[in-house]
Amino acid sequence: MRILLPTGSTTEATVRKTAERFSGRYDITVAITGEIASFLTPRQLRSLLAGAGYDMAIVSGMCTASFAEVEDATGVPVYRGPRHAADLALVLSVLDSVRLSGTIPADDFLAAERRAEACRKVGEREAAADCDFLIRGLKVGGGSRIKVLAEIMDAHKQDDLRAEVEQFFASGADIVDLGFGFDATPDDVRRVFREVADIDRPLAVDSQEPHLIEAALERADLVLSLHEGNIPMVGAAVAASGAAAVVVPRDKSLDENLATAEAAGISCLIADPLLQPVGSGLVASLAGFETVDCPLFFGAGNVVELLDADSPGANALLCAMAHELGSAVIFTSEHSDKTKGSVAEMRRATEMAVLLSGRPYPKDLGLDLLILKEKRRRREPPLEYDTEITAPPMPEEIEYDPLGCIRIGIEGDCIVAVHDGTAIRGRRWEDVFAALLAEGRLSRMDHAAYLGKELYKAELAIRFGRSFEQDGTF
């Protein structure tokens, strides 16, 4: 296969070195078209391809020009390569099995393809998996994916409980658990479950009070948590409702309480050996998971909430531990600002665990939880220049834009810029900035530079679920 690789002089060394690595597989010609590869024009490319017998051309993923007319005129397909020359080897290594895109940079395209393939495998394996039992049609245990249970505390006190439940399901929860404190009444519990009764997804009640558990049984699919103190009073009602139950140890052992629940007629049981937080016996408590012959409940949320570390990595590691222990359900929560997003993170972690089958390690799966860090750093060619100027500190006295100041904030998943009583709203910083320009709401270059910085900072705050303060640090 004859391949043309147009590039710029700044990336020539990287591209040629990569081309040499694949010289035994492809006949590659590297053509220098200027200083910067992304400045390639359709006319230049057409001239390089005309009558040269190439099978394809791979241009920089940073190119903004359309090469559709070049393809029509020469009959040679033109594909977008990676945005960074350092990633070219990754693209050439899969060229025999993947058809690249003519419009999407190869690194984005291949990542999307791998992600789609990974999601397809997760779906297929879940469809084919056996299970120990079903909860409202949801497979639990057996060879099925670990199911994510998300908790809403004090459900009877929430202003818009239905929206919270729907949001958790949309984020990837398989089961939503409604918790009730000691101040809740049976009427509160009945009201709450009737409010969400028509959401046809698994719902759990979280209480150890028999009268509150019983009040939830007209709709609850799962009960948390049963032990020797409440099974005698509510076990028969749980069994009659057909609900599944999570059983925990208390004064009696987990095995004893499981036997009591089974004797009460509850057929769908999940055992919770109680995972302890870091510093309170996390490692020692893991031993209790290996002695239970029953679908397991893994309380990861209790560990993450009590650990001042970013949640994605903690959730990934805890889910991997749950997978090794054969857990059926993993508990997570978003009670604090630092754990916001944990439901989606844990769902991704359970899908990674599915893809781990047949692999020694959970890497290169097509799915990951790399959010702030990147898998590999790109090594770009060094900058070339003749002279250097050290930037002096910005003047303390600034000249304000005569058109006035612009207040920037975030509302939900939107950036909002307010000027002279008018709010401009958008999801991307460049859209808001372009609207400000089009509306004639700024007149100084230094003000424009400042706004670009603050608007992009606001977008990052939304993307990573952080708070935003104009003029503050990110």
Secondary structure, 3 states (H helix, E strand, C coil): CEEEEEECCCCHHHHHHHHHHCCCCCEEEEEECCCCHHHCCHHHHHHHHCCCCCCEEEECCCCCCCCHHHHHHHCCCEEECCCCHHHHHHHHCCCCCCCCCCCCCHHHHHHHHHHHHHHHHHHHHHHHCCCCEEECCEEECCCCCCEEEEEECCHHHCCCHHHHHHHHHHHCCCEEEEECCCCCCHHHHHHHHHHCCCCCCCEEEECCCHHHHHHHCCCCCEEEEECCCCHHHHHHHHHHHCCEEEECCCCCCHHHHHHHHHHCCCCCEEECCCCCCCCCCHHHHHHHHHHCCCCEEECHHHHHHCCCCCHHHHHHHHHHHHHHCCCCEEEEECCCHHHCCHHHHHHHHHHHHHHCCCCCCCCCCCCCCCCCCCCCCCCCCCCCCCCCCCCCCCCCCCCCCCCCCCEEEEECCEEEEEECCEEEEECCHHHHHHHHHHCCCCCCHHHHHHHHHHHHHHHHHHHCCCCCCCCCCC
